[in-house]
Amino acid sequence: MRIVFAGTPEFAATALAAIVEAGLQVVLVLSQPDRPAGRGLKLVPSPVRRLALAHRIEVATPQSLSMKRGGEAAVAAHALLRAARADVMVVAAYGLILPQAVLDIPAGLPDAGCGRIKALNIHGSLLPRWRGAAPVARAIEAGDEATGITIMQMDAGLDTGPTLLAESTPIRTDDSAASLTDRLAAIGARLIVEALRDGAAGRLTARPQPAAGVTYAHKLDKREAWLDFSLDAALLARRVRAFDPFPVACARRGETTLKIWRAHAVDGTAAQVPGTVLAAGPDGLKVACGGGALLVTELQRPGSRRLGVAEFLSGMPIATGEVLAGAPPEAVTRA
């Protein structure tokens, strides 16, 4: 079985490593182009590209696979895919839209009930819940008790293809998007190896997704990071966890932006103006919300590192009665 793998972040690299370690043949890897990172903005390859190069697997990094937008580079990428003579493509958090012309290139594994399996996707939710770009964060934000991994037979829609394998995992009360993604990556890596082996042997069964229960996990936006303290503390606590590691929940103290990394909901005084600091001590920074209060236990100011609240307050004291804002200064100015 000849496999083309398309993916970019660590979540995808975990799956690629499992496929390689299982002795399956990866003949080509697609990944996003190198991105600038760090203070020097040096170009850095993606985790998937680094892993592929370490295993001496050919890597392509097209800007687009659309013939309309990608120009000659897209034409060359399509030619490279055809030359790979793949039986199947595996996709995990790749970040580029795959047109139907690309999905049709592999020869395909045996028909599992919905046509030959030409492309498999490792998706971080239990489909049809949380189709789209940010399924892990949206599941935490919504307060879901569980999520999981779905191995899906790809079509041209947005995560609409038939499902082949799925496994659930509980969402813990202390899970951030980072910790939950790590756990899902391990599940996805195991399931994709199982799906490839069973698919090649004709042991998979494709199940069309039901129309009921569809939700969309819209892409995370930096503007969402600002905590609106007029909302319920339980929701804000979930957003703190959902937005770790990106875009990171934040609030404003005067002109200073505070990143909030850990917090949980506690009882609070409803009469206080939302954002009012009710208490500031080694146990946490207690902030009044529309319902209850948010107890912040780990935060960060510009130019510093993440700190527990006691260490943070020793360097930047915050007094009871101060009011934190949930909007950047420019937003207040425009208003």
C-alpha positions in Angstrom: 0.0 0.0 0.0 1.4 3.4 -1.1 0.3 6.3 1.0 0.4 10.1 0.5 0.2 12.0 3.8 -1.0 15.6 4.1 -0.7 17.4 7.4 1.1 20.3 9.2 1.0 20.6 13.1 2.1 18.2 15.9 -1.3 16.6 15.9 -0.6 15.4 12.3 3.0 14.5 13.0 1.9 12.1 15.7 -0.2 10.2 13.1 2.6 10.3 10.5 5.0 8.8 13.0 2.6 6.0 13.9 2.1 5.2 10.2 5.9 5.1 9.6 6.5 3.0 12.7 3.8 0.5 11.7 5.9 -0.2 8.6 3.4 1.3 6.1 4.9 2.9 3.0 4.6 6.7 2.9 5.7 7.8 -0.6 5.0 11.6 -0.4 4.1 14.1 2.3 2.3 17.4 1.8 2.6 20.1 4.4 2.2 23.9 4.8 5.1 26.1 3.7 7.7 27.0 6.3 6.5 29.9 8.6 8.5 32.7 10.4 8.7 32.1 14.1 10.6 33.4 17.1 12.0 36.9 17.7 14.2 36.6 14.6 11.2 35.5 12.5 13.4 32.7 11.0 11.5 30.4 8.7 10.7 27.2 10.5 9.4 23.9 8.9 6.2 22.4 10.2 6.4 19.4 12.6 5.2 17.1 9.8 7.8 18.4 7.4 10.6 17.9 10.0 9.5 14.4 10.7 9.2 13.5 7.0 12.7 14.8 6.2 14.1 12.9 9.2 12.7 9.7 7.6 13.9 10.8 4.1 10.4 11.0 2.7 9.8 13.4 -0.2 7.9 16.6 1.0 6.0 19.2 -1.1 4.8 22.5 0.4 2.4 24.1 -2.2 0.8 27.4 -1.3 -2.5 26.1 -2.8 -3.8 23.0 -4.6 -6.4 24.9 -6.5 -5.7 25.1 -10.2 -7.5 28.5 -10.3 -5.5 30.1 -7.5 -2.3 28.1 -7.3 -1.0 28.6 -10.9 2.0 26.6 -12.1 2.9 25.6 -8.5 -0.5 23.8 -8.2 -0.1 22.2 -11.6 3.3 20.9 -10.4 1.8 19.6 -7.1 -1.0 17.7 -9.0 1.7 16.2 -11.2 3.7 15.1 -8.2 0.6 13.5 -6.6 -0.1 11.5 -9.8 3.5 10.4 -10.1 3.4 9.1 -6.5 0.9 6.4 -7.7 -0.7 6.3 -4.2 -3.3 3.9 -3.2 -4.7 6.3 -0.5 -4.2 9.7 0.9 -4.3 10.4 4.7 -5.1 13.9 5.8 -4.7 15.4 9.3 -5.0 19.1 10.1 -3.4 20.0 6.7 -4.7 23.5 6.5 -5.3 23.7 2.7 -8.5 22.9 0.9 -8.3 19.7 -1.1 -10.3 20.0 -4.4 -12.1 17.0 -5.7 -9.4 16.6 -8.4 -6.9 15.9 -5.7 -9.1 13.5 -3.8 -9.7 11.5 -7.0 -6.0 10.9 -7.7 -5.3 7.9 -5.4 -6.2 4.5 -6.8 -8.3 3.8 -3.6 -8.7 1.0 -1.0 -11.6 -1.5 -1.4 -15.1 -0.1 -1.4 -16.5 0.0 2.2 -20.0 0.9 1.0 -19.6 4.4 -0.3 -17.1 3.9 -3.2 -13.4 3.2 -3.1 -11.6 4.8 -0.2 -9.3 7.3 -1.9 -8.7 9.7 1.0 -9.0 9.4 4.8 -9.2 12.2 7.3 -8.3 12.1 11.0 -10.9 14.5 12.5 -10.8 15.7 16.1 -14.5 15.3 17.0 -17.3 12.7 17.0 -18.9 13.7 13.7 -21.3 15.1 12.8 -20.7 17.3 15.9 -18.0 19.9 15.3 -17.3 19.9 11.7 -14.8 22.5 10.7 -11.5 24.1 11.7 -11.5 24.2 15.6 -13.4 21.1 16.9 -11.3 20.7 20.0 -11.6 24.2 21.3 -15.3 24.5 20.4 -16.1 21.3 22.3 -14.4 22.6 25.5 -16.1 26.1 25.0 -19.5 24.5 24.7 -19.1 22.4 27.8 -19.3 19.0 26.1 -18.6 16.1 28.4 -16.9 14.1 25.7 -15.3 14.3 22.3 -13.2 12.0 20.2 -11.6 11.1 16.9 -13.4 10.1 13.7 -11.7 8.5 10.8 -13.7 9.7 7.8 -13.8 8.9 4.1 -13.2 12.3 2.5 -15.4 14.0 0.0 -15.4 17.6 -1.3 -17.7 18.9 1.5 -16.6 20.3 4.9 -16.1 17.1 7.0 -19.3 15.6 5.5 -18.0 12.3 4.3 -19.0 8.9 5.7 -17.4 7.7 8.9 -15.3 4.6 9.2 -14.0 4.4 12.7 -14.5 6.5 15.9 -13.4 6.5 19.5 -14.5 8.9 22.3 -12.7 10.3 25.2 -14.1 12.4 28.2 -13.3 16.1 28.4 -11.8 16.6 31.9 -12.6 19.6 33.9 -8.9 20.7 33.7 -8.4 20.0 30.0 -7.1 22.8 27.8 -7.3 22.6 24.1 -3.6 21.8 24.2 -3.9 18.8 26.6 -7.0 17.5 24.9 -5.4 17.8 21.5 -2.4 15.7 22.7 -4.7 13.0 23.9 -6.7 13.0 20.7 -3.6 12.9 18.6 -2.6 9.6 20.3 -6.0 8.2 19.6 -6.0 9.4 16.0 -2.5 7.9 15.4 -3.7 4.5 16.6 -7.0 4.6 14.7 -5.5 5.6 11.4 -3.1 2.7 11.4 -6.1 0.4 12.1 -8.1 2.0 9.4 -5.3 1.6 6.8 -4.8 -2.0 7.6 -8.5 -2.9 7.8 -9.2 -0.8 4.7 -6.6 -2.6 2.6 -8.1 -5.9 3.7 -11.7 -4.8 3.0 -12.8 -4.9 6.6 -14.1 -1.3 7.0 -17.8 -0.3 6.8 -18.6 3.2 5.8 -21.6 4.9 7.5 -23.1 8.1 6.1 -23.3 10.9 8.7 -26.8 11.6 10.0 -28.4 14.9 9.2 -29.3 15.5 12.9 -26.7 16.8 15.3 -24.5 18.8 12.9 -22.6 21.6 14.5 -19.8 23.8 13.0 -16.5 24.5 14.8 -15.7 27.9 13.4 -12.0 29.0 13.1 -10.7 30.7 16.2 -10.2 34.5 16.0 -7.9 36.6 18.1 -10.8 39.0 18.8 -12.6 36.2 20.7 -9.7 36.1 23.2 -11.0 39.1 25.1 -13.1 38.0 28.1 -16.5 39.7 28.4 -16.9 39.7 32.2 -20.7 40.4 31.8 -21.0 36.8 30.8 -21.3 33.8 33.2 -18.1 32.8 34.9 -18.5 29.1 33.9 -18.5 30.0 30.2 -15.5 32.3 30.6 -13.6 29.5 32.5 -14.3 27.2 29.6 -13.0 29.8 27.1 -9.8 30.1 29.1 -9.2 26.4 28.6 -10.5 26.4 25.0 -8.2 29.2 24.0 -5.0 27.6 25.3 -2.7 27.6 23.4 -4.4 29.9 20.9 -5.5 32.7 20.9 -5.1 32.8 24.7 -7.8 34.5 26.8 -7.0 38.0 27.9 -8.2 41.1 29.7 -7.0 44.6 30.1 -5.8 46.4 33.2 -5.5 50.1 32.1 -3.2 50.0 29.1 -1.7 46.6 30.0 -3.0 43.4 28.4 -3.0 40.4 30.7 -3.1 36.9 29.2 -5.1 34.5 31.3 -3.9 30.9 31.2 -5.7 29.2 34.1 -9.0 30.1 35.8 -12.1 28.4 37.2 -15.6 29.6 38.1 -16.5 30.3 41.8 -19.3 31.9 43.6 -19.3 35.7 43.4 -21.2 38.9 44.3 -23.6 39.6 41.5 -24.0 43.3 42.6 -20.4 44.1 41.6 -19.6 45.7 38.2 -18.5 42.9 35.9 -14.7 42.9 35.8 -14.3 44.2 39.4 -11.5 42.5 41.4 -13.2 41.0 44.4 -10.0 39.6 45.9 -6.3 39.4 45.0 -4.1 36.9 46.9 -2.1 33.7 46.6 -5.2 31.7 46.0 -6.1 33.7 42.9 -7.4 36.8 41.4 -11.2 36.8 41.9 -13.0 38.8 39.2 -16.8 39.5 39.3 -18.7 38.2 36.3 -22.3 38.5 35.1 -22.9 35.2 37.0 -20.5 34.1 39.7 -16.8 35.0 39.6 -13.7 33.9 37.7 -10.8 32.9 39.9 -7.6 33.4 37.9 -4.6 31.3 39.0 -2.1 31.7 36.2 -1.5 34.8 34.0 1.1 36.7 32.1 1.9 40.3 31.3 3.7 41.6 28.2 7.4 40.8 28.2 7.1 38.2 30.9 6.5 34.5 31.2 3.5 32.6 32.5 3.3 33.0 36.3 1.2 31.5 39.1 -0.9 34.2 40.7 1.2 34.7 43.8 4.4 35.3 41.9 2.5 37.5 39.4 1.0 39.7 42.1 4.4 40.2 43.8 5.6 41.9 40.6 2.4 43.6 39.6 0.1 44.2 42.6 -3.6 44.4 41.7 -5.9 45.9 44.3 -9.4 44.8 45.3 -11.9 47.1 43.7 -9.9 47.6 40.4 -11.9 46.9 37.3 -10.5 44.7 34.5 -11.8 45.3 31.0 -12.6 42.7 28.3 -11.7 44.8 25.3 -8.5 46.2 23.8 -7.8 50.0 24.3 -8.4 50.7 20.6 -11.9 49.2 20.8 -12.8 51.5 23.7 -11.5 54.5 21.8 -13.6 53.7 18.7 -16.7 53.3 20.9 
